[in-house]
Amino acid sequence: MSSNPWSVYWESPQLHSCAAGINPKDQQQVEAFWRDFAVHLESGSKIIDMATGNGAVPHALLSGNSDLDITAIDIAEIQPEKLFAQYPTLAKVEFHSNVDITNVDAELISEGTAEYITSQFGVEYAELAGVINSAHRLLISGGKIRWLMHNKRSELLKSSAPIIAELTILLQPSGLIETLIKWSKGEISIEDLEREGRDFLASKFAKSERISGQVFSAIEQLIQAKGSQKIDVEQASKDMSKRMLFELQRLEQLSAAALSETDVFDLEKLLQDRGFGKISINKFMLDPNDYLLGWTVEAEKQ
């Protein structure tokens, strides 16, 4: 299993890194942000999508304009090929894993060739001065960036906070998951595991079906499988612990990467200092409930 939480996340055949909002239609508004942009681009426009994941932005762009030249890069081990059957347009994209977006190799992507650099919830995870330098090198004169970035006050960040708290408690030393692993190794009895489970359920902190509910369901399956020799219960317990830890790390990175109003001022100055003009940074709201999702960032290489 990879040590990069995002590589583990992208192993699953999923297109998006996070749900836009509580309503499934919210994701359609995010896709429209890119699709409506792509409609007005010239045929053959060269685009670099930074921190692409499994290709959410390229998919949305190509749904608006199928004649775009898109190169998509990410530091993680991405696996967009798992989605080609569901989203055939992704097969047209040139994907690259293990690419540092703060220092893109000129042998991989020639400098001064991109007309647009896009990103959705990605560049803010990296060192922004380095990302901006890379963008400036890769863009043609007059080339533009168009980024959707996390906002510290967004509803997305608010909804992540209780999940982080729940995972932290589950994974704490001598907590439920550590107790599960000890039981799987034969170090404690089933009664000890059940006692820890009851204590966990009796605790006052908020529990969700998405996290705690699935954990208890998985533990029950492991208890039933113990001794059947159909699965390695100890390894399965350790794998579950690792995946939960990686999800916790992923959400903590998301929270740390989000930009405050002060961060936005600093970002604007970085762009200006590196030679970008026509800078526009605005809040991205989802209708009709004014759901704050992130920041939109647009600028042009001078």
N, C-alpha and C positions, 0 to 999 in steps of 0.2 A: 504493500500500500504506500502511495506517495506520502511525503512529509509535508507537502503543500496543501493546505485545506481547500484551496480553490481547484487544484488538480483533482482532488477527491470529489469535489462538488460536480465538476464537469464530466466525471466518469458516467454520471447518470444521463440518459438521453433527454436533457431539458434545455430549452432555448434561453430562458430568462434567469437572471441571477436573483430576482426577487419579484414578488407580486407588486404591481403598481399600487393597488388599493383594495378595499374590501369588496368592490364590485368587479366582476370579471370584465365588464365593459371598460373599466379604467385602463386596462392594458391596451385596448384598442386605441385610446387617446394617445398613448405613448407611441404606438406604432404609427399613428397618423402624423405625429411630429416629424418623423423621418420620411414617411411616404410622401407627404405633401411637399417636403423639401426636395425630394428626388425627382418629382414630376417636372420641376423647372430646370433640371440640370441637362446640359447638352449630352448628346449621344457620345458614349465612350469616355465620359469624364472619369479621371483616375482618382480614386478615393482610398485612403488608408484608414482602417478602423482600428483604433488602439484599444488594448485591453478588451478584446472582442468577445471573450468567452466562447460559447458555441455558436455565435453568429447572429444574435438578436437584431443588431443594427443592420448588418448586410441583408438579412432577410427582409426587414421592413423597407430598406432602400430599394431593393430589387422588385418588391411588390408594387412600387410606384414608378419605377423605370428599370426595365429589364436589361437595358443596354448600358450598363455601368461597368467599369473596370475596377474591381474592389480587391485590395489586399488586406487581410485581417490578421492581426498579430496579438500575442498574449504571452506573458511570462509563465503562465501555467501550462500544464499538459492538457490542452483542450482536445475534445473528441467530437467535432461537428459531424464527422462522417456517420455517426450513429443516427443523425437526424435527416440524412439525405433522402431517405424514402418518404418521410413525412413532409419535408420542406425541400423539394427538388431544386429550387433555385440556389440553394447553398452550395451545390456542386459546382457552380460557376465561380465561386469565390476562391481566391488563393490564400489558404490558411497557413499560419506558421506558429508553432508553439515555442516556448523557451526563448522568447525575444524580449529583451529589456527595452521598454519603451523610452527610457531616459537616454539610451545610447544605441540606437538602431544601426546595425552594421550596414555600411554603404554597399557591400557586396550583396546583401539581401534585397535592399531597396535603394535605388539610386537617389542621391540627393537632388533636390530641386526639380522633382518630377510630379509630385502630387498636387492636385488642384484643391482637394479638400481633405481634412483630417477630422474624423468623427470619433466620438466615444460616448458610451452610455454607462454611467456608474462604473468608471474604470480608471481614468487617468489620475483621479484624486487619491488612489491607493499608492501611487508612486510619488517620488520627490518632484514637485511641480516645476521647479526651476529647470530640472533636467528634461522633463517632458516638453516644456515650452521650447527649450533649445532644440530638441529633436524635431519638433513640429516645424520650427523655423527653417531648419536645414532641409527638411524633406519637401516643404511646399515650394511651388513656383512663386515668382513675384506676383502679388495679388491673390495668392491662394488663401483659403479661409479655413478656420477651425469652427466646428459646431459640436459642442459638448453638452451633455446632460449630466449634472453632477449632484451628489448627495447634499442635502441641506440639513444642518444641525437641528432645525426646528420641524423637520418634516414628520408627517404621520408615520412614515415608514420607520423612522428612528424610534418613535414612540412605541410602535408595535413590537420592535425588536427588544426593547428593554426588559419586559417580563420574561421573554424567552431566554435571554442571557442569564437572568437571575435563576430561572428554573434549571437550566443546564448546569450552572455553577453549583447549585445545591446537590444535584444528582451526582456530580463528579467530585465533590469535596472528599478529602481524606476520611476514610472510615464511613463514607456515605454508601448509598444503596449500590452503586455500580462497583465500587471497590469490594463490597461485601459479596456481590454476585461472583466476581472473579475468584475470590477466596473460596467460595463454595464450589465453583467449577473445578478448582484444583484439589478439592478434598480437604481443605484446611479447616473448614467449619461445617456444621451440620445444616440440613435443610431447615431445621427449627430456627437456627440463628438467622438464616436468610429471610425466613417468613417474619421473624420478629422485627428485623430492620425494615421490611416492607410495611408492616403495620405502623411502625413509628413514623415512617415517611408519610404515610397517608394521614396520620393524626396530626402532623405538623400544620402550622397555620398559614404558611406561605401559599400563594396561588399555584394551582396545578392545572395543566391543560390536557385535553385529550390528545392533542397533536404531539406533545412531548411525553409527559408522564404516562398517559394512557397507552401510548405505543411501547414505552419501556416495559410496563407491567405485562403487556401482551407478549412481548418478546421473551421476558423472563419466564412466563408460564410455558411458552413453547420449549424453552431450554430445559426446564424442569422435566417436562414430559419426554424430552429426547435423551435425557441423562441415562446412560447405560444401554441405550438402543444400538450404539455404534454406528448409527446412520450419519451423525455429524460429530465433529470434535467440539464438544460443549465449551471447553476451556478456550479454544481459539475463537469460537463464535462470540464468547463473552468479551474477549479482548478486542475483537474487531468492532463490536458494538460500542465499546468504550472509546476506541480511537475515532470512530465516525462522529460520536457525540462531541468529543473534544475538538475535532476539526470544525464542526458546525459552530461550536462556541467561539473558536478562534476567528472563524469567518465573520460572525456577527460582531465580534469585538473590533475587528479590522474595519468593518463597515461603519461602526459608530465613530471610530477614531478618524476615519477618512473624511467624514462629512464636514462641510464648510459652514462656518458661522458668517455673520455679516462682516466681522473684522477680517476673516480669512478671504472674503471676496474682495475687499479693498486691497489686500496684499496681492491677490491673484491679478487684479487689474494692473497694479504697478509692475508686476513681473512681466506681463504681456507688453506693456508700454516700453519698459526698459529693453526688451529683446527686439523691439522693432515692429510690434503689431499696432495697428490702428483700427478705427471704426469698431471699437470694443463695446459690446452690449451684453450686460449680465442682468438677468431678470429671474424672478421666482416662477417656477413652473407649477401651475395649479390645475387640478383635475376638476372638471365640471360634472354635475351641477352643484356639488357640495363644498366647493372651495377647499379641496383636499390638497394640502401642500406636499408636493412630491420632491422637488429639487430645485436646482439652479440651471438655467440655460445660459451658455457662454458662447458668444460669437465674436470673432475678430478676424482681421485681414492682415496678411503679411505686407508690409509697406516696401 
